Amino acid sequence: MESEFIALDKAGEEAEWLRNFLKDIPYWPKPVAPIPVVDLSGIEAEDRYKKVVDEIRETSEKYWGFFQLINHEVRPSVLEGMIGGTHKFH
């Protein structure tokens, strides 16, 4: 019976040590990078076109080619057809 109390006492000491140890470790949640957005509005102008091309190039290199295009003027029915096509592969 005495050995059980000694074991419990040691376990309590170790638990307290572990609790104090974990308090000292800073916690940084892993940040999740947002999906970058590229705006195509006004792309008809030559200076804006060059800027968008550069933005897409930089975004593709930095985020492995993942980005969202907005103001692209692609009809929703075309987008839905593309999504439907991708579902056929799964």
C-alpha positions in Angstrom: 0.0 0.0 0.0 2.8 2.4 0.8 4.4 1.7 -2.6 1.2 2.8 -4.2 1.3 6.1 -2.4 4.9 6.6 -3.4 4.0 5.9 -7.0 1.1 8.3 -7.0 3.2 11.0 -5.4 5.9 10.5 -8.1 3.2 10.6 -10.8 1.8 13.8 -9.4 5.3 15.4 -9.3 5.9 14.4 -13.0 2.5 15.7 -14.0 3.3 19.0 -12.3 6.7 19.2 -14.0 5.1 18.5 -17.4 2.4 21.1 -16.8 5.0 23.7 -16.0 7.2 22.6 -18.9 4.3 23.0 -21.4 3.4 26.5 -20.0 6.9 27.6 -21.0 6.5 26.5 -24.6 5.0 29.3 -26.7 2.1 28.3 -28.8 1.9 29.6 -32.4 -1.0 28.2 -34.3 0.0 27.3 -37.8 -1.1 30.1 -40.1 -3.2 29.3 -43.1 -2.4 31.4 -46.0 -5.4 32.8 -47.7 -6.0 32.1 -51.4 -4.8 35.1 -53.3 -7.2 37.0 -55.4 -6.4 38.4 -58.8 -8.8 41.1 -60.2 -9.1 41.1 -64.0 -11.2 44.3 -64.1 -9.9 46.8 -66.6 -7.6 44.3 -68.2 -8.4 45.8 -71.7 -6.1 48.7 -71.0 -2.5 47.9 -71.9 -0.9 49.1 -68.7 -3.5 47.2 -66.6 -2.9 44.1 -68.7 0.8 44.1 -68.0 0.2 44.6 -64.3 -2.3 41.6 -64.2 0.1 39.4 -66.1 2.9 40.2 -63.6 0.5 39.6 -60.7 -0.5 36.2 -62.0 3.1 35.3 -62.6 4.1 36.3 -59.1 1.1 34.6 -57.5 1.6 31.4 -59.5 5.2 31.2 -58.3 4.5 32.0 -54.7 1.3 30.0 -54.2 2.0 27.0 -56.5 -0.5 28.3 -59.1 -3.5 28.6 -56.7 -5.4 31.8 -56.9 -8.9 33.1 -57.5 -9.8 35.2 -60.5 -12.5 37.8 -60.0 -14.2 40.1 -62.6 -13.3 37.6 -65.4 -16.7 37.8 -67.1 -16.9 34.1 -67.6 -20.6 33.1 -67.5 -21.8 31.1 -64.5 -23.1 28.4 -66.8 -19.6 27.8 -68.2 -18.1 27.7 -64.7 -20.8 25.2 -63.7 -20.0 23.0 -66.7 -16.3 23.1 -65.8 -17.1 22.0 -62.2 -19.4 19.3 -63.5 -16.6 18.0 -65.7 -14.2 17.8 -62.8 -16.8 15.8 -60.8 -16.8 13.2 -63.6 -13.2 12.3 -62.6 -14.1 11.5 -59.0 
